[in-house]
Amino acid sequence: MAAPLARPARLPLDALAASAMLALCVCWGFQQIAIKLVAADVSPIMQIGLRSAFAALVLACVVWRAEGWRALSDGTLGAGLAVGALFAAEFVFVALGLNLTTASHMSVFLYTAPIFAALGLHALLPEERMKPLQWAGVAVAFGGIAIAFLGRGGDPAASSADMLLGDAMGLLAGLLWGSTTVAIRRTALSEAAPAKTLFYQMALAAVVLIGYAAATGQAGFRPTAPAVASVAFQAVAVALTSYLAWFWLLRRYLASRLSVLSFMTPIFGVSFGVLILDEPLDAAFVTGALLVLAGITLVSGSELLREKLRARAH
């Protein structure tokens, strides 16, 4: 009997990975801005629903071509529906939150997801137990969340109840994103093809978000040039290309290195929000956001940091 093939070793980051991650972070950082820019023409929830529907149709063709009828009988349907429901709920809160808070705030609170994912994996998988440095990162991140929520810096707009609710929705979206990561790791989807996992997420998101938009009178689409361009960008660049590129990178390179680079996304999101949408930033939010990013970096990059310290010690 032939020996089983060894899993290919993940590579350290090279120029290709670094440049790809830079492009992905710019794309992800801009997506909230794109939604806000044309919200008067297409509601945020309808935009996300439409982009999800486009991606789901393309991915359905990819999965069907690769697996045919086997796609319906490989045991991933139940897990796919659960993960898709979590993903759909995440973007419901993103869409609703963007009606109430700034794109800058949404970018930061949504990217608390790695903290929640780390906590969930710590509780469920022995090999994912967090080290003391990671627990310190969790404490720093939650301290930053508290400051960003409660400080507000005396800005009347920033202290409004609506904005606070929008921020809370962003944080809840981050929790759901982290839960999606945990669910994928804990189910048959952990061994499924990336296109199939993404299909489940996009298909459920399309059904839920477009259905919600129709039920609440938010399904209108005024086809202005900016609206069409924004939805096209979100459908092709964000919902399809960027997520498939991310999965490809995860299969080729070390996840811990990629995760650290992904934290450029909120930086781009906040920068675009200020430069393009002229969103205000108060001192408390900036302080809290920096602490959140520092905490997430400690949680996701602790292994890389330990390797650097060991290398210096030798």
C-alpha positions in Angstrom: 0.0 0.0 0.0 1.3 3.4 -0.9 2.1 5.8 1.9 -0.3 8.6 2.4 0.7 11.9 0.9 2.0 14.4 3.4 0.2 17.7 3.6 2.3 20.4 1.8 4.2 22.6 4.2 2.9 26.2 4.4 5.3 28.7 3.1 6.6 31.9 4.9 5.5 35.1 3.4 7.2 36.2 0.1 6.7 39.2 -2.2 3.7 37.6 -3.9 1.9 37.0 -0.6 2.7 40.4 0.8 1.6 42.3 -2.3 -1.6 40.1 -2.5 -2.4 40.8 1.2 -1.9 44.5 0.6 -4.4 44.4 -2.3 -6.9 42.4 -0.3 -6.7 44.7 2.7 -7.2 47.8 0.5 -10.2 46.0 -1.1 -11.7 45.0 2.3 -11.1 48.4 3.8 -12.9 50.1 1.0 -16.0 47.9 0.9 -17.8 49.7 3.8 -17.0 53.0 2.0 -18.4 51.8 -1.3 -21.6 50.8 0.5 -22.0 54.2 2.2 -21.2 56.1 -0.9 -24.3 54.9 -2.8 -26.7 54.2 0.2 -29.1 56.8 -1.1 -29.5 54.8 -4.4 -29.3 51.2 -3.0 -29.8 50.3 0.6 -26.8 48.7 2.3 -28.7 45.5 2.9 -29.7 45.2 -0.7 -26.2 45.9 -1.9 -24.8 43.1 0.2 -27.6 40.8 -0.9 -27.0 41.5 -4.6 -23.2 41.0 -4.4 -23.8 37.7 -2.5 -26.3 36.5 -5.1 -23.8 37.1 -7.9 -21.0 35.3 -6.1 -23.3 32.4 -5.2 -24.3 31.9 -8.9 -20.6 31.9 -10.0 -19.6 29.6 -7.2 -22.5 27.2 -7.8 -21.1 26.7 -11.4 -17.6 26.1 -10.0 -18.7 23.6 -7.4 -21.0 21.8 -9.9 -18.2 21.5 -12.5 -15.8 20.1 -9.9 -18.2 17.7 -8.0 -21.4 17.3 -10.0 -24.0 15.3 -8.1 -21.5 14.4 -5.4 -21.8 18.0 -4.2 -25.2 17.1 -2.7 -24.2 14.0 -0.9 -20.8 14.6 0.8 -22.2 15.3 4.3 -21.5 19.1 4.3 -25.0 20.3 3.7 -26.0 20.6 7.4 -22.8 22.4 8.3 -23.0 24.6 5.2 -26.5 25.8 6.2 -25.4 26.5 9.7 -22.3 28.4 8.6 -24.3 30.2 5.9 -26.8 31.3 8.5 -24.1 32.8 10.7 -22.5 34.5 7.7 -25.9 36.0 6.6 -26.6 37.2 10.1 -23.2 38.9 10.2 -23.9 40.9 7.1 -27.4 41.8 8.3 -25.8 43.5 11.2 -23.1 45.1 9.0 -25.8 46.5 6.7 -28.1 47.8 9.5 -25.1 49.1 11.4 -23.9 51.2 8.5 -27.2 53.1 8.5 -26.4 54.2 12.1 -22.6 54.5 12.4 -19.6 55.5 10.3 -17.7 53.2 8.0 -14.6 53.9 10.1 -16.3 52.6 13.2 -17.7 49.6 11.4 -14.3 48.7 10.0 -12.8 48.5 13.5 -15.6 46.7 15.3 -16.1 44.2 12.5 -12.4 43.2 12.7 -12.7 42.1 16.3 -13.7 38.7 14.8 -10.3 37.1 15.4 -10.7 37.7 19.2 -14.0 35.9 19.3 -12.7 33.1 17.0 -9.7 32.6 19.3 -11.9 32.4 22.4 -14.3 29.9 20.7 -11.5 27.7 19.4 -9.8 27.8 22.8 -12.9 26.5 24.4 -13.6 23.7 21.8 -10.2 22.5 20.5 -7.3 21.4 22.7 -4.7 22.3 20.1 -6.0 25.9 20.0 -5.5 26.7 23.7 -4.3 30.2 24.1 -1.0 31.1 25.7 -0.6 33.9 28.3 0.5 36.4 25.7 -2.7 35.7 23.7 -4.8 36.2 26.9 -3.1 39.5 27.4 -4.0 40.4 23.8 -7.7 39.6 24.6 -7.6 41.8 27.6 -6.0 44.7 25.6 -8.6 44.3 22.8 -11.6 44.4 25.1 -10.2 47.3 27.0 -9.9 49.1 23.6 -13.5 48.2 22.8 -14.7 49.7 26.1 -12.7 52.9 25.5 -14.1 53.2 21.9 -17.6 52.6 23.1 -17.7 54.7 26.2 -15.1 57.5 25.7 -16.7 59.3 22.7 -14.5 62.4 23.3 -17.4 64.8 23.8 -18.4 64.8 20.1 -22.2 65.2 20.0 -22.6 63.0 16.9 -20.3 60.3 18.3 -22.3 60.2 21.5 -25.7 59.7 19.9 -27.7 56.6 20.8 -28.0 55.7 17.1 -24.3 55.6 16.6 -23.8 53.6 19.8 -26.3 51.1 18.5 -24.6 51.0 15.1 -21.2 50.3 16.8 -22.8 47.5 18.8 -24.1 46.0 15.6 -20.6 46.1 14.2 -19.3 44.3 17.3 -22.0 41.7 17.0 -21.1 41.2 13.4 -17.5 40.6 14.5 -18.8 38.0 17.0 -20.8 36.2 14.2 -17.8 36.3 11.9 -15.6 34.7 14.6 -18.4 32.1 15.2 -18.4 31.3 11.5 -14.6 30.6 11.7 -15.2 28.3 14.7 -18.1 26.5 13.0 -16.0 25.8 9.8 -13.1 24.4 11.9 -15.5 22.2 13.9 -17.5 20.7 11.0 -17.0 18.7 7.8 -16.4 22.1 6.0 -12.9 22.1 7.4 -12.0 19.6 4.7 -14.3 20.9 2.0 -13.1 22.9 -1.0 -12.9 26.7 -0.4 -15.3 27.4 -3.3 -17.9 25.1 -1.7 -17.6 26.7 1.8 -17.9 30.1 0.3 -20.9 29.0 -1.8 -22.9 28.1 1.3 -22.1 31.4 2.8 -23.0 33.5 -0.2 -26.1 31.5 -1.1 -27.6 31.9 2.4 -26.6 35.5 2.6 -28.3 36.3 -0.8 -31.6 34.6 0.3 -31.7 36.2 3.8 -30.5 39.7 2.8 -32.6 40.1 -0.3 -35.6 38.6 1.5 -35.1 41.0 4.4 -34.7 44.0 2.0 -37.9 43.1 0.2 -39.9 42.5 3.4 -38.8 45.9 4.9 -39.2 48.0 1.8 -35.4 48.4 1.2 -35.2 46.5 -2.1 -35.2 49.5 -4.4 -32.4 50.1 -6.8 -31.9 53.4 -8.5 -29.4 52.5 -11.3 -27.1 55.5 -11.2 -23.6 55.1 -12.5 -22.0 55.2 -9.0 -24.6 52.6 -7.7 -23.9 50.2 -10.6 -20.2 50.6 -10.2 -20.3 50.1 -6.4 -22.4 46.9 -6.6 -20.2 45.6 -9.4 -17.1 46.3 -7.4 -18.5 44.5 -4.3 -19.8 41.5 -6.3 -16.7 40.9 -8.4 -13.8 42.2 -6.3 -15.1 41.7 -2.8 -17.6 38.8 -2.6 -15.9 36.6 -5.2 -12.3 37.4 -6.1 -11.0 38.6 -2.7 -12.5 35.7 -0.7 -11.2 33.1 -3.1 -7.8 34.7 -3.1 -7.8 34.7 0.7 -8.6 31.0 0.7 -5.9 30.3 -1.8 -3.3 32.2 0.3 -4.4 30.2 3.4 -3.7 26.9 1.6 -0.3 28.1 0.5 1.2 30.3 3.2 1.4 30.3 7.0 -2.0 31.4 8.4 -0.4 33.2 11.4 1.7 35.4 9.1 -1.3 36.2 6.9 -3.5 37.0 9.8 -1.1 39.6 11.1 -1.0 41.4 7.7 -4.8 41.3 7.5 -5.0 43.8 10.3 -4.1 46.5 7.8 -7.7 46.3 6.8 -9.2 48.5 9.6 -6.4 51.0 9.1 -7.4 51.4 5.4 -11.1 51.4 6.4 -10.6 54.3 8.8 -8.3 56.2 6.5 -10.8 55.9 3.6 -13.7 56.9 5.8 -11.9 60.1 6.8 -10.5 61.0 3.4 -13.5 60.0 1.2 -16.5 60.4 3.5 -15.1 63.1 5.7 -16.0 61.1 8.8 -14.9 62.6 12.1 -12.6 60.8 14.5 -12.5 61.5 18.2 -9.6 60.8 20.5 -11.3 58.1 22.5 -12.2 56.1 19.3 -8.7 56.4 17.9 -7.2 55.2 21.3 -9.6 52.4 21.5 -9.1 51.3 17.9 -5.3 51.2 18.4 -5.7 49.1 21.5 -8.1 46.7 19.6 -5.6 46.3 16.8 -2.7 45.8 19.3 -4.8 43.1 21.1 -5.7 41.3 17.9 -2.1 41.3 16.8 -1.0 39.7 20.1 -3.7 37.1 19.8 -3.0 36.2 16.1 0.7 37.0 15.9 1.9 35.6 19.3 3.5 32.6 17.7 5.4 34.8 15.2 6.5 37.0 18.1 7.7 34.1 20.1 9.7 32.9 17.1 11.3 36.3 16.7 12.2 36.4 20.5 13.7 32.8 20.3 15.7 33.8 17.2 17.1 36.8 19.1 18.0 34.7 22.1 20.1 32.5 20.0 
